[in-house]
Structure formats: C-alpha cells, structure tokens
Amino acid sequence: MLRNGTVYEAIRAAGNKYPNRNAIYFMKKYITYDQLLDKIDMVASGLVKLGIGRDDVVTIAMPNTIEAVYLFYAVNRVGAIGHMVHPLTPAKQLERYMEAVKSKTLFIVDVFLQAFQDLLKDPLLRVVVACPVGEFGVIKQFLYRLINHKKLKLPKTGADRVIPFKNIYNKISTDYIEEKNPERTAVYLHSGGTSGEAKIVELSNLALNNLADRYPEILQLETYEEKYVLSVLPMFHGFGLCECIHSMLCHGGVDALMPKFDPRKTVQLIKENKVNVIIAVPSLFSALVNCPEFAGDHLKNLKRCYVGGDYVSTSLKKRFNNLMKQYGSDARLLEGYGLTEVVAVCTVNKPDADNPETVGSPISDIEIRILDTETRAILPANTSGEIAIAGDTMMTGYFNDPQATKKAFMTDESGKVWLLTGDYGFLDEKGYLHFKQRIKRLVKVHGMTVLPSEIENLLANLEEISEVAAIGVPNEKKGHLIKLFVVLNPKVQRLHDDDSIRKLIRMEISRYAVPKEIVYIDALPRTGLGKVDTRKLETM
C-alpha cells in the first residue's frame, strides 16, 4: 500500500504483489489482478489517444461495472480527474455539472445514450458508451442487444462523437507522462456540503489512499485473499468508491460488483461464498432481512457488515444481529459515521470494540472534537455540539468555491486544521461518537443525498407558488422521504397539479427528491429571525 503515492500506484502495487489473485467478480466472470492492471493500462493508453491528460476532467456516469473500475484507475494514471456522477442524473442536471467542472468527455452505459442525447448538441462533447456485457461471450452480447435494441439507437445529432468503449482499449504505451504527485486532485464527488448546499468536493490521491490504508484496522480480517466485498454502493459515492472498490483492491481482496442492488441475487452470492463483507446503507440491510431467502446456514459466510449514511433504527440492528447469531455468523451490523469531505468513514464500531448506541470511535490518525456552535470552544464529554474532524483524509476543498471552503475549515491555536461538519453530536468518556442530527438540511433518501434547497429553488420559479419548503421525514425502509409544504399564490391560476410537480422534480433533480406527500398550507411557519421554521414543519 502506497500512502504517499497516487491511486493508480496503489493499485499497481497490489497487482504486483498479488498478480494471480482474483480482483473482480462480475456476472460470474473473474478478473485477476494481473488482468486488471493490463486493462487499466490499455484504457489509459486509449485516453491519451483521445487527447486526455493532466488536469482534464473526465465525467464518469456509470454504475458499478468492470469498465467503470478500469476507467477510474486509467483516468488517474494519465493525471486527469475523475468526475463521478450518478448514472441516472437528469440530462439537464448533468449538463450543468459538466459545465461547472469544464468536462468535455462523458462515459456512460450504452442504454442511457438516448437519455443524454441532448448533450451532444455541444459540438465539443464526446460520449463514450460502454456495453456492460462487452467482455462476455457472443451469445450474452447478442441477447443484451436483442433486449435493449430500442435504447441502443444512435442519436441524430453528434453520432460521430459517440465512441464505443471497446475502441478505447489501445495497445499499452508509455509514451505519456504518468501522474506521480499524490497531493493532486484525484476525483470530484458531489456532496450536500457542510452547509446543506450543493458542492463539488475535491479529493486528493493522498486522502483516498490514507483511508484505504486503514481498511485492515476496520475489517480486522486474517486474510483478504478470496474475501469478497459486495460492491453495490455506487462509485459516485465516497463509501462505494473508496471503502468498497479501492480499499479492498489495495489489500488483495475481491470486489463483487453489483450495478443495481437485488436482495435475492445478494443472497445467492452469499450462498456461493462470493460475498463476505457488506458495506451499505440501512435501506439495503432492511431489504435483506425482509427477503425470505436471507435466513439460513449460508449466513456463516458473512464475516463483516457495516452500515452508515443514514439513520439506523434499533429494530433493524436487533433483527439483523439476531439472524447472525441464530445461524452462527461472526458478522454484526456495525455502525459508522462519515461524510464525503473526509472521503467516507471517520468513526466506526469495530468487531472487537462495538458500542451499538454510538457510531463508533475515530479510526487511526483521525481526531474528533465537539465544538460550541457559537463560540467554537471545545466542549467536554457528554455535551452536544458541532462535530469537527481533523486528519489526513480531508478534502482539498470545494471546487471553485473558496468562500465555502473557508467556512468549512477552522484552524486552531496550534495550527491544526479542522473540518466543521455541520453535524450535531457528542463524545462520551470512552471517546465514542454519538451522532444526534444534521445541522445542515440535507436529507438521505435510500442512502442518496437530497438537498431541500434544490427542490425549493426549482418550485419557487413557478408563478403559482408563493412559498415552498421541503423536509425529510423518517421512513423505516428508505431512511427518509421528502415531504413538501406549498403555499399557493391566490392571484395566479394553478397550472401544476401534484403529479406534474412530482414529474418536474424527477426530471430536473432526481427520483429520490420526489415528495411522498405534498401539503398545502396558508403560510410557512417562521422563527423569530424570519427563517422558515423547519422544526415546526416536522411536527405538522
């Protein structure tokens, strides 16, 4: 493991150490570490042939497929920056994202091409489409095209700038300068920010590698050879990218890639001993315990299970852990805490130190302080305040937003830099973190970040709406759901009913932002300072 190298150098070191081990398992196909390195280098050579190099931004809007893994490391090798985006991002939103980071190359899965065809109106944009079964047999590829033929038609505009991923593979070449600076930005990830407003987080090679280096401390496995992590958390998410993909590969384990979560397929993988570690959001574990096939002796194959990213109910922990005990599994549902600004996890309960009422203790080289929200004074144990983090996995900053970056950091009297998370909690006498609530307004729906401000800003543009507020309400299956409060303008004829409002939000933002409930009221409650009283809305 190269803590002082680039992301690519870290995977190359693992590949050189474990060349014949399995690295990836995808749709019953194995990729060894040696094969993985060859593919990464072929894609890197292809990127250079496209003219992509240092500081270029490559947008990757793909689910967890083999090609997405190759691409992530290849982009890093040539010194470019991986801009990781949800593959179901609406076209207009994706266009805004790409404009913000000045990206002119987009990688997607071929079945999404029609959804993004309007982007090709930009004459400088190139779209590379990957077939998820491109590395499989002729019969499987034929069946895939037969089923999806309507989605695979080339657009009328810009068809000459649509490039099949297979054309990216190029003869391995070293006729380019390989990135060697670990402090340079490796990826851009989208986040709600520490203030609840949409931000683009810059993460360095060092930040990713430093967190990956703590993997053995967290998992505490005797060996990683033929140990499979369920890589279902998406690569546009810090937990999915680093904790599932990068960290496991750095230590010689296997990534069992799953583009879309399926509880029954997950159970089948557990039965085949192809999933030993699960790192996921609460809604995924809830779906598993509710799956009739989940219970059974095969649960002995599960060694470690970690949950985070949203509220975890006590009942879910009890149900899951009781099943593990019943069928002789060593795994327990261990809760952790983290945020994109520190890549992913920063505190976690460990197999040998589980305090289920908490979100764990800090991992090594990470410090946690609790600060008074007004004075920034350090608070004693068992006193709630804002959670602040210091360590070597912190973001470089928010892309092109120095003001927000400045607000997110604080330097103490010794010169140490702290990230102000916008989250509320306390440390107990043993150093375990108790997470209370998010000061920032972001909401997690099915593990995905939803920004109420984006919904409100979108609907505020409708003349028929005077005021609007969005909040998250707890939901056992999905963590939270969006509830919308709307004040209509009596002077303007109403043109949008509930269905059209939901459709607009789905198209412009995401399906996770679509409200479960829309409530019409005469006026939004306000605090003494004139701000919308979201706490009061939560009681309505």
N, C-alpha and C positions, 0 to 999 in steps of 0.2 A: 504494500500500500504506500503510495507516494503522497504524503500530506503536503509536500512542497512542490508538487507537480501539477500538470493540467489534468482535467477529467480524462482526456484520451490517454495520457501517460499512465494514469492509474489503472485503466482497463487493459492497457498493453502489458503492464507489469503483472497483472493477474493472469493474462493469457500466456505470457512466457513461463509463468510458474506452474500453471495447470493446463497445458495445451490439449490434453486428451480428455479432460473432464467435460461433461455436458454443461453448457452455459444457459441455453434457452430451450424450453419445451413449448411448442405451439402447434395446436391441432395435430397432435400425435407425431410431430416431427421434432427431431433433436438437432441442435446446433452446438458443436463443441467450441471451446474457447479458441482453438486454432482457426476453425472455420469462421468464427465471429470476427477475429482480427482481420482475416483476409477480406471479408465482405466490407468491413468498415473502411479498409484501405482502398478498395475498389470504388466505393461510393465517394470517398474523399477525392480520389483522382477525377471522378466524374464531375464533382462540384467545381474543381479547378478548371476543368474543360469548359464549364458554363461561365467561367469568369468570376466565380465566388471565392473570396479570400478574406484577409484580415479586416475585421470590423464590419463586414457586410452582415446584414440581418436576414436570416432565413426563417420564414414563418412555417411552423410545423403544426398543422391542424389535423392530427391523425389519432386514431385510437391506438391501443397497445398492440402493435403488430411487430413482426420481425423487422420490417423495413424502417419503422419508426425508431427502433433501437439502433440499427446501423446508422441511420441519419443523424441521430443525436450526437453520437461519438465522432462521426465523419465531419460534421459541421465544426466541432470543437478542434479537430486535428488541423484544419486549414485556417484556424484563427477567426472564423466567423462566429456570430452569436445566434444561438437557437432561441427563437421567439415562439414559445409553447402556447398553443391556443386550443380551446375546446373545439372538437370537430363539428359540433352542432351549433356553433356560433352563427347567428343570422348573418347573411351576406353583408348587410349594411354596417353591422357592428364590426365584422371582420375587416371591412374596408377602412373603417376609422382606426382600428388597431394598427393595421399595416401602414397607414399614412403617418401615424404617430411615431413609429419606430423607423420609418423610411425603408420599409421592406418591399422588394420587388420580385421576390421568389416565394412561391407558396407550394407546399407539399400537402396533398390530401389523398384520401382513398377515392378510387375512381367512381364509386357510386354516389359521391357527393358533388361530382363535377357540375351537374345541372343546377344544383342549389347555389353554386358560386359562379355561374357563367357570366353574370353581370360584371364581375370584377375584371373580366377580360376586355372590357371597354377601355381600360387603361392600356395603351399600346406598349408600355414598358414592362407590364407584368407578365411573368412566366408562371405557369401552373404545371407542376409535376404530379402525375396521378399514379398511385401505387395500387396494384391488384393484391388484395390480402392473401390470395392463393397463388401468387406469382411464382413461388418457389416449390409448388407442388406438382403432381403429375398432370398429364394432359387431360385425363378424364375429369378430375376435380376442377380444372380450369374451364373445361367445356361446360360442365354443369353450372358453374358460377355464372358464366356469361349467358347461359340459357335462361337462368332465373332472373338475372338483372339486366337483360339486354336493353330495356327501355331507359334505364338510368345511365347507360354507358355511351349514349349517342354524343358525338362531339358537338359543341355549340357552333352556331353560325358565325359568331364573331370571335376572332382570335384563335381559331382551331390550330393554326400553325404554331402557336405558342403553348400548346398543350403537349407535354412531353411524357411518354410512358416511363415509369420508374426503371424498368429494365434497361432503358437506354442510358441511364445514369451510371450503371456499372461500367467501369473503364479499367483497362489494363493498369495494374498497380504501378504507380510512378512516384518518384520522389523529387520530381522537377518543380518543387514548390517549397516555400518556407513554412516549416511546421511551427505551430504556435508553441512557445516554451514558457510564457510568462504566466505563472499561476495566479497572479493578482488581477489579471484582466477579466472582464465580464465573460461568463460562460453562457448564461441564459437570462432571458427576460420572462418573468412569470407575472400574470395578472393577479392582483390582490385587492381586497377591500381597503387596504391601508390601515394604519393605526388610528385613523380618524373616521373610518367608515366611508370614505370617498374612494372612487376607483383610482388605482395607481398601478404602475408597472414597476415591479421590483427587479433590480439588478443584482444578480448573484454571481460571485466570482468562482473561479475554479477552486480556490482555497476553501471557500465556505462549503461547497459540495463535498470535497474530499475530506475535510475535517469532520463533517458529520458522518460520512461513510466509515471513517476510521473508528468511530465509537460503536459500530454495529455489534462486535463481539461482546462489548460491555452490556449492551441492551438485551441481546438474544440469549447469551450465555449457553451456546450450543458447544458440544465437544468437538464437532467437525461440521464443515459446510458442504463436504463432498456428498453429492446426491441428496442434498436438502433443498426442497422446493419452496419458494415463496409464491403465494398467489399474487401475481402482478395484475390486479384488476383496477386499483386506484389509478386514474389517468396520469399520463406523463406531463400534462399541463399543470399538475398539482405537485407541490413540493414533496408531499409524502409519497406519491406514486413515483415520481421521477427519482428521488434520492433513496428513500427507505426501501422501496420495492425493487426498482431496476438497478440503480448504480451501486448501492451498498452491498447487495447480495452478490453482484458480479465481481466487485472488488475483493471479495473473500472466497471466491471459488465455489459459490453455490449455484443454484439453478433458478432462473426466472420462468415460472409457468405463466405465460402471457394469456390474458383473457380480455379481448376487446370490449365485451359487454357482459356484465355480471349475470350469471344464470345459476340460481341455487342448486338445481339438480345436477348441472354439469360440474359444479364445485364439489358436490358430494361424491360424484363419480371419480373425480380426481383424487379426493381424499381416500376413497376405497382402493385406488390403484397406487397409493403412496406417492402421488405426484403433487400433493400439497401437504407441507409440514408446518408452514408458517403462514399466518394470515394477519395482515396489517390493513385495517379497513375502518370505515365509518360505522356508527351504530346501526343505521338502517340495513346495512349488509348483514351484520350479525343477527339482527332481528329476523330478516328473511330466512337465514339459515336455520335458526331454532324453530321457525314456523314451518319449515319444509319437512314433510312426513318422513322422507328418506334419511334425514340428517342423523338421527339417533342410531347407534349401533356400535359394534365392536371396532369398526374401522376408525372410530374417533381416537383410538390409540395412536394412529399415525400423525395426529396433530401434536406438535411439540410446543409451539408458542403462538399466542393470539394477542394482538394489540389493537386497541380501539382509541379513536380520538376524532377531532374535527367537529364535534357537536356534542350536545347534551347526551349523557349515557344514563339511562334510568337504572335504579337499583334492581328492579324486577328483571331487566334484561341480563344484568350480571349474574343474578341468582339462577335464572333459568339456564343460562349457558354453562356456568360453572357446575351446576348440579348434574348436567348431562356429561360433562367431562369426568367428574368423579364417578358417576354411575358406570361408565364404560372404560374406566382405567386409563384415561388420558392424563398426561402431565400438564397439559395446557390449562391456563386460566385466562379469563378476559382481563387483561392488564391495561389500565387507562393511562394515557399520557396527555401532554399539552404542548402545543407549539403553534407557530404561525409562519407564513411564507417569508416574513422578514428575517427569520433565522433558519431558512430553508424548510424546516419541518419541525421535528420534535426537539424540545429542550429540557423537559422534565418527563419522567416516565416511572411507572411502577415496574419493578424487575422481578423475575422469578424467585429470587432469594430475599426480596425486600418489598413485599406487596402491602400497601396500605390502601385498601379499597375505597375508603372515604375521601381519598385525595387523587390528584393527577400526578402523583409521584414526586421524586426528588430530582434535582438537576443532574444531568449527565456530566461527565468529567469535563473540566475547562469551561463550564457554563456557570455563571453566578446569577442568583435571583435576589432582588431586593423588592421590598414593598415600600412605596413612597406615598406621602400625603399628597393628595391630588392638587392641593393649592400651594403648599409651601415647598414641596419636593423633599421634605425631611424624611429620613429613614425611620420607618415605623417598627416597633417591637413585635415579637412573636404574637400570634393570635389577634393581630389588629389589621383590619382590612384597609386596603388602599390600592393604588395602581401598581400593577406588576411591571417591573423593569428588569431587563436582561442584559448581561454583558458576556462576551465570549467570542470565539473565533469562527462562528458560523453566521455572523450577522451580514446582512445585505450591505452592498456598497452604497446603496441609496435608492431613491425613487428616480426612474428615468426622466430626465429633462424637467425635473421639478425640485430645484434647490430649496425652495421655501418649505415644501412639505418634508423634505429630507432633514432640514434643520430642526423642524418641530418634532420630528420622530426621535431625535437623539439628544442626549444630555451628557455633558462632561462633568465629572465630579472633581472635588478638590485635589485628588491625586493624579488627575489627567485621564482617568479611565472613562471610556465611552459606554453609555448605557442606552439601550433601546427602550423607549416608552411605548408600551404595548397598547394602551387604551383599554386594557382588561383589568378587572377588579378581583382581588382575592387576598389571601393571607398565607403566611408561612407559620407552621406550628413549631413547637420546641424542637422537634426532631428534624426540621428542615424540609418537611413535605409541603408541597404547594396545594392549597385549597382554592380552586377556581370558583368564583361566585357568579359573575356575569360579565358581559361585554359592555364596556363603557361606550365603545363605538356602536354604531347602529346596524352593522351588517348582520344578516340572518343566514343561517345554514339550512338549506332545504336539500334533503337527501345527500348531505355532505358537500353540496355545492354552495358557493358564496353568492348570495343575492343582496344587492345594495338597494335598500328602500329609496334612497335619493334618486337613483336612476329611474325607478318606476314613477316617482312623484314628478320628476322633471319632464318625463315623457307625457304624462297625462295633463300636466299644467299647461301644455301647449294647446289643449282643446278648449275652445272658447266657452263651451257649455259647462265646464268645470271651474268653479271658483277656487276651491281648495281641495287638496288631497293629501292623505298620509298613509303610508304603508308600514305595517309592523309584522313581526313574526310571532306566531302562536305555537306552543308546543304540540307535537304530534308524535305518538308512540312509534309509528312506522317510519316516518320521514324526518324525525328530529324536530322540524318546524315546517309550518306552511305560512304563506303570505295571506294576511287579512288587510283589506283595503277600506279606508274610510273616505267617502266622497261628499263634498258639498257642491251641489249644482248651482249654476248661475240662473236664477229665475228669469232673467231678461233675454236669455238665448235659448232657442229651440234645441231640444235634445236630439242629437243625431246618432249617438253611440249607445247601444244597449249593453248589458253585461257581457254578452257573448262577443260583441265586437271589441269591447275593451280588452277582454282576455286575448283575443286574436291579435290585437295590436301589440300587446306586451310580449306575446310569444314571438311575433315576427321581429320586433325591434330589439328585444333584450334576450330572453331565453324562456324556455318552457318552465324552468324552475321558478321564475319570477311571476308566473301566472297565479293570481289570487284564488284561493279556495273559496273565500267569502268576500262579497262586496257589500258594505253597509253604507246607507245614505243617511247623513245627519245634517242638522241645520247649521252647525258651526263646529270647528275643531277646538277642543279644549286647549287653553294656553297656560303657561306658567306665569309667574309674576314678572318675568323678564320678557314676556311676549312670545316665547318659543312654544312650539307645539308640544303639549304635554303627552309624550308617548306612554308614560307610565299609566296615566289615566285611561288612555285608549286601550291599554292591555286589560283593563278591568271592565270594559264596555262589551 
